[in-house]
Amino acid sequence: MNKEFFINKRKKILDSVDDNSIVVLFSGKAPLRSADQNYRFTPNRNFYYLTGLERENFILLISKRKNKIKETLFIEKSNKELEKWLGFKMRKDEAKEISGIEDIKYVNSFNEFFNSLVLKYDFRNLYLDLERRSFETKDTEAIKFSNQVVKRYPYLNINNLYNDLSLLRMIKSTEEIKEIQKAIGITKEGIKNLMKNSKPGIKEYQLEAYFDFTIKSLGAKENAFNTIAASGKNATILHYEDNKGELRNNELILFDLGVEHNYYCSDISRTFPVNGKFTKRQKEIYNLVLKAEIQTIKEAKPGLTLKELNEITKKILTDGCMKLGILNNEKEISKYYYHGVSHFLGLDTHDVGDYERKLEPGMVITVEPGLYIAEENIGIRIEDDILITEDGSKNLSENIIKTVEEIEDLMGK
């Protein structure tokens, strides 16, 4: 990803900003974990989307006045003594080269700069990323700043830029799709290593370790989310993350996993037999889920909604379960399939966007049907990452094996 990408995204988001306005975005800070240790820092994704910068305590300020744009980036000042302990701070020239922002100042001057800007010019609006995931969520840097602005500058109208950024992020550029494909390629190798090392008697987390080793060996610093490694009945728990169970002979194990590559995510699910061989019943149910996945991917195209896509999946699973004797009537399908088939994918695993909007070329979604039959200790989910194209869709993860024959052949070796 080069600086032209980030320059272009900043230009696009400013189309939704009124004249006589200021935009401020924060990279964020790592929260305290315990004692003198913080959690690993990860940048606010909207800040990263507009700058390409992944350092904490950075601030982006853009002013739009008389349709003239002025960009200023505020970074942390280097401290030679602290750098001996914590590593080098990003220098101005490096931040400029990555982001394409010419005016770089130090973050300790931000308050004075902002005050001077508001005092000197007739700015009417302030745009912030005011995302709040739940009522109880702790205040972000942006929300804290908005509270201060309300007290100090009551004449400024505060606007939430989050929704506009979310809509912009829905359509992926060529560069973004390449990053997702790189993440998928690394995930593919991790999954192969899982299948090769699966055996009864080990713990779920022990098998999971083969995936983590593989992806880090291939350059992925982070998982896209906490891996689900669910064997037997554990696989009927949708977001099972304990990963402490023991792998047993003649049972299946469901892996839902992914990696980040330059913060772009993959999200893949594969289910396979612990001992490398499906039983007759496992194969019947697995092939039904696979049929639903393949058909749903074929049906994915511009003009459909995710809800409509889910109805396609649901119909195939319902008909198949009736034939297999799993259901007595069609209404019972919600007992065994109780999640949607798709979500958006990008800088976040469950990426931002309008989930009621019709699919458009450039969107990347998952397709992930599943069946969870607790009374038979069978949970199966198969998931791939799909790019919506002009006339249909493309499976970005089509090279990751998933048929019964492919899985048994690999594990048999």
Protein Blocks (a to p, Z undefined) as FASTA:
>chain_A
ZZklmmmmmmmmmmmpcehiacdddebjaddfbhjbccdddddfklmmmnopacehiacd
dddeehiacdddddddddfklmmmnopaddfklmmmmnopabdcdfklmmmmmmmmmmmp
ccfbdcddfbdfbfklccdfklmmmmmmmmmmmmbccddfklmmmmmmmpccfklmmmmm
mmmmmmmmmmmmmmmmgcehiafklmmmmmmmmmmmnopabdfbdcdddehjllmpmklc
klpaccdehiacdddddddeehiacdddddddfklpacfklmmmmmmmmmmmmmmmmmgc
ghiafklmmmmmmmmmmmmmmmnomafbfklmmmmoccdfbdcddjbfbdcddfkbccde
hiacddddddddfknopacdddddddddfklccdfklmpcfbfklmmmmmmZZ
